[in-house]
Amino acid sequence: MKNMKLFPKTFLHCFGLMIGVILIAFLLIYSLLPTVYQTYKQQELNRDTMQLTGDLQMLTSKEISAAVTSYAISKGYGYTAQYENGEIICSAGVGLSFEMIGGDFETENEDDTIRFDVDSAASETSFKTVDGKTIYLTLSVSLQPIGDAVSVLLLILPAALIICIILSAAIAYFYARSIVKPIQSITAATIKMQSLVPDISCSINRNDEIGTLSQNIDEMYRKLLSTIFNLEQQIQTVSKSEQEKLDFLLLASHELKTPVTAVRGMVDGMLYRVGVYKDRDTYLSECQKSLEGLSELICRILETSKLDVNAAAKDKQQTDIGRLLEETASPYFVIAKSRGVKMKLSLKDNFSAVVSAELIKKVLSNVFSNAVKYTDTGKSIQIYMKKYTVVVENECQPLTKEELSHIGEPFYHPAKNSDRNGDSTGLGLYLTEQILNACRLSSSFTPYENGMRFVLYFKE
């Protein structure tokens, strides 16, 4: 039974349950029917006896016989009415052996006795007539019909059992089929789902628990596919990020190698007094400048490598962009002044946005740093807000198309013959691009008539 499949197991359980109920029903009918019938007939007989007695008390003794006979015949009862001295007024029976004679009831089998059938129920009472005579009344009813009914029930039992077995088998078959078929369909669908093929569903349109199970499996499968897809995307993103970090570290090591080699060469030349390096004072100053650039480069690399952009981008809150601009730009006013650059900040169209304040502050800091660094002396930097955007314009020589195509690449250096600063690492704009991608924000960096314009777009 344990190793049977669901359909035969369900069929046998249902069939056995129905046969058991039918057999119990037959046994209950067979065992309880005679007792229940006898009790019912006895109660009915007692009730009719009391009713008849009430009616006979208003009659004379001469009217008793006709009244009792008429009532008993209408009810199908046997009856006996007699005076106190044993004289029988009238007598008849149903399911009884009797004789209408005068005299006393005897227990012997004589001609003047009445013999009662054992399959009967009787009710006895006494009353007084209008003329003061005491009458003893006995009503009886035969119980033989219930015995016949039980006998007939035993005769039809085999045929009834055969019919019930056939009906039970048919009902159990269709019931098991209705239960098992959708489960088999769900099982087949779940086997296909193991291959993680999309567009698979159980498609059981029912309003019961099986239908709910089918819907839950379909929903769970859709969520599973969605989760797998998201995990694959995240794996690709992580792989891409790891590759970018690896590439970044390779570029950083290469970028660090050049100034370290230059400084080491100058130090060796001064140490052994080779050629122009005999002038130690001049080349010590050059070494100091190279070391300062190297120190700044190392700080930039460390800042870029240790910043977890994706994690920080999730820490969002309602931020006053104007206040953030003011806080970030404050130190750069001093730097700009020292370089002879005018810097103006306008908060006229201030707005708020749900962003990571820490990351946006780094973006603005990198943009302001580049603006101050590359703005020509005596020129100006304009910072203002307009329709959920922050605009930074610095007056300088616009970048060429070739240079713009490399914006955001770490350690990109302009051409040797360019008059731009040769100490650019490109890490500022690289970090800015990484942060904006993580925050799902966009920006543009384009030339305009007086120089370069950076625009940071926020979501409304």
TORDRENMI-49810 format. One line per field, with one value per residue (C-alpha): residue number from 1; chain; x, y, z. Coordinates in steps of 0.2 Angstrom, whole numbers, plus 2048, in hexadecimal, padded with zeros to 3 digits. Layout:
! residues N
nr	c(NUM/...)
kette	c(A/...)
u	c(X/...)
v	c(Y/...)
w	c(Z/...)
***
This chain:
! residues 460
nr	c(1/2/3/4/5/6/7/8/9/10/11/12/13/14/15/16/17/18/19/20/21/22/23/24/25/26/27/28/29/30/31/32/33/34/35/36/37/38/39/40/41/42/43/44/45/46/47/48/49/50/51/52/53/54/55/56/57/58/59/60/61/62/63/64/65/66/67/68/69/70/71/72/73/74/75/76/77/78/79/80/81/82/83/84/85/86/87/88/89/90/91/92/93/94/95/96/97/98/99/100/101/102/103/104/105/106/107/108/109/110/111/112/113/114/115/116/117/118/119/120/121/122/123/124/125/126/127/128/129/130/131/132/133/134/135/136/137/138/139/140/141/142/143/144/145/146/147/148/149/150/151/152/153/154/155/156/157/158/159/160/161/162/163/164/165/166/167/168/169/170/171/172/173/174/175/176/177/178/179/180/181/182/183/184/185/186/187/188/189/190/191/192/193/194/195/196/197/198/199/200/201/202/203/204/205/206/207/208/209/210/211/212/213/214/215/216/217/218/219/220/221/222/223/224/225/226/227/228/229/230/231/232/233/234/235/236/237/238/239/240/241/242/243/244/245/246/247/248/249/250/251/252/253/254/255/256/257/258/259/260/261/262/263/264/265/266/267/268/269/270/271/272/273/274/275/276/277/278/279/280/281/282/283/284/285/286/287/288/289/290/291/292/293/294/295/296/297/298/299/300/301/302/303/304/305/306/307/308/309/310/311/312/313/314/315/316/317/318/319/320/321/322/323/324/325/326/327/328/329/330/331/332/333/334/335/336/337/338/339/340/341/342/343/344/345/346/347/348/349/350/351/352/353/354/355/356/357/358/359/360/361/362/363/364/365/366/367/368/369/370/371/372/373/374/375/376/377/378/379/380/381/382/383/384/385/386/387/388/389/390/391/392/393/394/395/396/397/398/399/400/401/402/403/404/405/406/407/408/409/410/411/412/413/414/415/416/417/418/419/420/421/422/423/424/425/426/427/428/429/430/431/432/433/434/435/436/437/438/439/440/441/442/443/444/445/446/447/448/449/450/451/452/453/454/455/456/457/458/459/460)
kette	c(A/A/A/A/A/A/A/A/A/A/A/A/A/A/A/A/A/A/A/A/A/A/A/A/A/A/A/A/A/A/A/A/A/A/A/A/A/A/A/A/A/A/A/A/A/A/A/A/A/A/A/A/A/A/A/A/A/A/A/A/A/A/A/A/A/A/A/A/A/A/A/A/A/A/A/A/A/A/A/A/A/A/A/A/A/A/A/A/A/A/A/A/A/A/A/A/A/A/A/A/A/A/A/A/A/A/A/A/A/A/A/A/A/A/A/A/A/A/A/A/A/A/A/A/A/A/A/A/A/A/A/A/A/A/A/A/A/A/A/A/A/A/A/A/A/A/A/A/A/A/A/A/A/A/A/A/A/A/A/A/A/A/A/A/A/A/A/A/A/A/A/A/A/A/A/A/A/A/A/A/A/A/A/A/A/A/A/A/A/A/A/A/A/A/A/A/A/A/A/A/A/A/A/A/A/A/A/A/A/A/A/A/A/A/A/A/A/A/A/A/A/A/A/A/A/A/A/A/A/A/A/A/A/A/A/A/A/A/A/A/A/A/A/A/A/A/A/A/A/A/A/A/A/A/A/A/A/A/A/A/A/A/A/A/A/A/A/A/A/A/A/A/A/A/A/A/A/A/A/A/A/A/A/A/A/A/A/A/A/A/A/A/A/A/A/A/A/A/A/A/A/A/A/A/A/A/A/A/A/A/A/A/A/A/A/A/A/A/A/A/A/A/A/A/A/A/A/A/A/A/A/A/A/A/A/A/A/A/A/A/A/A/A/A/A/A/A/A/A/A/A/A/A/A/A/A/A/A/A/A/A/A/A/A/A/A/A/A/A/A/A/A/A/A/A/A/A/A/A/A/A/A/A/A/A/A/A/A/A/A/A/A/A/A/A/A/A/A/A/A/A/A/A/A/A/A/A/A/A/A/A/A/A/A/A/A/A/A/A/A/A/A/A/A/A/A/A/A/A/A/A/A/A/A/A/A/A/A/A/A/A/A/A/A/A/A/A/A/A/A/A/A/A/A/A/A/A/A/A/A)
u	c(800/80E/816/806/804/7F8/7E9/7E7/7EA/7DD/7D1/7D3/7D1/7C1/7BA/7BE/7B6/7A6/7A4/7A7/79A/78D/791/78F/77F/778/77D/775/765/764/768/75F/74F/745/749/745/735/72F/732/72A/71A/719/719/70C/701/702/6FE/6EF/6E9/6E9/6E0/6D3/6D0/6CC/6BF/6B7/6B5/6A7/69D/692/697/68B/694/6A5/6A6/6A2/6AE/6BC/6B9/6B8/6C8/6D2/6CE/6D2/6E3/6E6/6E7/6E2/6D7/6CE/6C2/6BA/6B1/6B9/6B2/6BB/6AC/6B2/6A9/6B3/6C3/6CC/6DF/6EC/6FA/6F1/6E7/6D7/6C5/6B6/6AE/6A8/6B2/6C3/6D4/6DD/6EE/6E8/6E5/6D2/6C4/6C0/6D2/6DB/6ED/6F9/706/717/71C/710/710/702/6FB/6EF/6E5/6D4/6C7/6B5/6A7/699/68E/69C/6A2/6B4/6BB/6CC/6D3/6E1/6E8/6F5/6FF/708/71C/71C/71F/730/735/730/739/749/748/745/754/75F/759/75D/76E/779/771/772/784/789/781/789/79A/798/792/7A0/7AD/7A7/7A6/7B7/7BF/7B9/7BD/7CF/7D0/7CB/7D7/7E6/7E5/7E9/7F7/7FE/7FE/807/814/817/819/825/830/831/835/845/84D/849/841/836/824/81F/80F/804/7F4/7E8/7D8/7CF/7C8/7CE/7DE/7E5/7E2/7EA/7F9/7FB/7FB/808/813/812/815/824/82B/82A/832/840/844/844/84F/85B/85B/85F/86D/874/874/87C/889/88D/88D/899/8A4/8A4/8A8/8B6/8BD/8BC/8C5/8D2/8D5/8D5/8E3/8ED/8EC/8F0/8FF/905/901/90B/919/91E/920/928/935/938/93B/946/950/952/958/964/96B/96D/975/982/983/980/97E/971/96C/97C/971/968/95F/956/951/94C/93F/93A/939/92E/922/922/91F/911/909/90C/904/8F5/8F3/8F4/8E7/8DC/8DE/8DB/8CB/8C5/8C9/8C1/8B1/8A2/898/889/887/888/87B/86E/86F/863/85A/851/85F/85F/86A/86D/874/87F/886/88A/893/89D/8A2/8A8/8BA/8BC/8B8/8C8/8D2/8CA/8CF/8E1/8E2/8DA/8CA/8B9/8AC/899/88B/879/86B/85D/853/857/84F/850/853/854/866/875/87C/88D/88F/888/894/8A3/89C/89B/8AC/8B4/8AB/8B0/8C2/8C3/8BB/8C7/8D6/8D2/8CB/8D7/8DD/8D2/8C3/8B4/8AA/897/88D/87A/86A/85C/84D/854/866/876/881/893/89B/8AE/8B6/8C5/8CB/8BD/8C2/8C4/8B9/8C8/8CA/8B7/8B6/8C3/8B9/8B7/8C6/8D2/8E4/8E0/8ED/8EA/8F7/909/908/8F8/8F9/8EE/8F4/8FE/8FB/8E9/8E4/8D2/8CD/8C1/8B6/8B8/8B2/8A4/89E/89E/894/887/884/881/875/86C/86F/875/881/888/899/899/8A2/899/89F/8AA/8B0/8A9/898/894/881/87B/869/85F/84E/83E)
v	c(800/80C/809/80B/81A/828/823/811/816/824/818/80A/816/81E/80D/805/814/813/800/802/80F/805/7F5/7FF/807/7F5/7EF/7FD/7FB/7E8/7EA/7FA/7F8/7EC/7F5/806/800/7F7/807/812/806/805/818/81A/80D/815/826/81F/815/825/82E/820/81F/831/82F/820/828/832/823/816/804/7FF/80C/805/7F6/800/80E/803/7F8/807/80F/7FF/7FA/80C/80A/7F8/7F3/7E4/7E7/7E0/7E9/7E1/7E5/7E4/7D2/7CC/7CC/7D0/7DE/7DD/7D5/7D4/7D3/7D6/7CA/7C1/7B1/7B5/7B0/7BC/7B3/7B7/7B2/7B5/7B5/7A4/79F/78D/789/788/78E/79D/7A4/7B1/7AC/7BB/7BB/7BE/7CA/7D8/7E7/7EB/7FA/7F7/804/805/813/815/819/826/819/815/804/800/7FA/7F2/7F6/7EE/7F4/7E9/7EB/7DD/7DF/7D2/7DE/7E4/7D2/7CF/7E0/7D9/7C9/7D2/7DD/7CE/7C7/7D7/7DA/7D1/7DA/7EB/7E8/7E4/7F4/7FE/7F6/7FB/80D/80E/809/815/823/81F/81E/82F/837/830/836/847/848/840/847/859/853/849/858/862/855/855/868/867/85A/866/874/86B/870/883/885/895/896/886/886/879/882/87A/885/880/889/87C/879/870/87F/88A/87E/87F/892/892/887/892/8A1/899/893/8A5/8AC/89F/8A3/8B5/8B2/8A8/8B5/8C3/8B8/8B5/8C8/8CB/8BE/8C7/8D7/8D1/8C8/8D8/8E2/8D6/8D7/8EA/8EA/8DE/8E9/8F8/8F1/8EC/8FE/905/8FA/8FF/912/911/909/918/925/918/914/927/92B/91C/921/933/92D/921/92E/93A/92D/928/93A/935/943/950/948/94F/95F/957/966/967/955/953/960/955/946/94F/953/942/93B/947/941/92F/932/93A/92C/91F/928/928/916/911/91C/914/902/902/90B/8FE/908/8FB/8FA/90D/910/907/913/91F/92D/93E/94A/95D/95E/971/96E/960/96B/979/96D/964/974/97E/978/97A/98D/98F/984/98D/99E/999/994/9A4/99C/9A4/997/99B/991/994/98B/994/984/979/968/957/946/934/930/92A/93A/932/92D/93D/947/93D/940/953/953/94B/956/966/960/95E/96E/978/96E/971/982/98F/99D/9AC/9A2/99D/98E/98E/982/983/978/977/96B/95D/95E/965/96E/972/97D/981/98D/983/97C/970/95D/956/947/93B/941/940/92E/929/932/927/91B/91A/920/927/935/942/943/948/957/95D/96C/964/95F/94F/949/944/932/931/929/937/935/922/922/92E/923/914/91D/923/912/90B/919/917/929/931/93F/948/950/95B/96A/97B/98C/991/980/96F/96C/95E/95A/94E/948/944/93A/945)
w	c(800/804/7F3/7E9/7DE/7E3/7D7/7DD/7EF/7EE/7E5/7F2/801/7FA/7F4/805/80E/804/806/819/81B/811/81B/82B/825/821/832/83B/831/835/847/84C/841/84B/85B/855/84C/85C/866/859/858/86B/86D/860/867/879/872/868/877/882/874/872/885/886/879/881/892/88B/885/88D/88F/881/875/879/86D/85D/862/865/856/84A/851/851/840/83A/842/83E/850/859/868/878/883/892/8A2/8B3/8B6/8A6/89A/889/880/870/869/859/854/848/849/857/859/862/865/869/878/889/898/8A0/898/89C/89A/895/882/885/879/884/884/879/873/86F/861/868/859/860/86B/877/881/890/899/8A3/8A4/8AA/89E/8A1/8A9/8B6/8AF/8AF/89F/89B/88A/881/870/867/857/84D/84B/83E/830/836/837/825/821/828/81F/80F/813/815/804/7FA/804/7F7/7E8/7F1/7F6/7E4/7DE/7EC/7E8/7D6/7DA/7E7/7DA/7CD/7D9/7E1/7CF/7CA/7DB/7DA/7C8/7CC/7DB/7D3/7C1/7C6/7D2/7C3/7B9/7C6/7C8/7B5/7B5/7C4/7BC/7AD/7B9/7BF/7AE/7B2/7A1/7A1/79D/7A6/7B1/7B9/7B2/7BE/7BD/7CD/7DC/7E9/7F2/7E3/7D9/7E6/7E7/7D4/7D5/7E3/7D9/7CA/7D4/7DD/7CC/7C5/7D5/7D3/7C1/7C6/7D4/7C9/7BC/7C9/7D0/7BF/7BC/7CD/7C9/7B9/7C2/7CF/7C2/7B8/7C8/7CD/7BC/7BC/7CD/7C6/7B7/7C2/7CD/7BE/7B7/7C9/7CB/7B9/7BD/7CE/7C5/7BB/7C9/7D4/7C6/7C3/7D5/7D7/7C7/7CE/7DF/7D7/7CC/7DB/7E6/7D9/7D2/7C0/7B3/7B6/7C7/7CF/7D2/7E1/7E6/7D6/7D5/7E7/7E3/7D4/7DF/7EB/7DE/7D7/7E9/7EC/7DB/7E0/7F1/7EA/7DD/7EB/7F5/7E6/7E3/7F5/7F5/7E5/7EA/7FC/7F7/7F6/7EA/7E9/7FB/7FE/7F0/7FA/809/801/80A/806/803/801/7F1/7F3/805/7FF/7F1/7FD/809/7FB/7F2/802/802/7EF/7F1/7FA/7ED/7DF/7E6/7E9/7D7/7D1/7CB/7CF/7D6/7D7/7DF/7DC/7E6/7DE/7D8/7E6/7E8/7F1/7EB/7F3/7F1/7FA/801/804/7F1/7EA/7F4/7ED/7DB/7DE/7E7/7D7/7CB/7D5/7D7/7C4/7C1/7CC/7C6/7B3/7B3/7AC/7B8/7B8/7B1/7BB/7C1/7C1/7CC/7CB/7CC/7BF/7BE/7C9/7C1/7C8/7BB/7BD/7AF/7AF/7A3/79A/78A/785/783/772/76C/76F/781/784/77E/78C/79A/7A9/7A4/7B3/7B1/79F/79B/78D/77E/783/778/781/78C/799/7AA/7A8/7BA/7B6/7BC/7B6/7C6/7CB/7BC/7BD/7CF/7CA/7BC/7C8/7D5/7C9/7C2/7D3/7D7/7C7/7C3/7B2/7AE/79F/79C/78C/785/784/77D/78C/792/799/7A1/7AD/7B0/7BE/7BB/7CA/7CA/7CE)
***
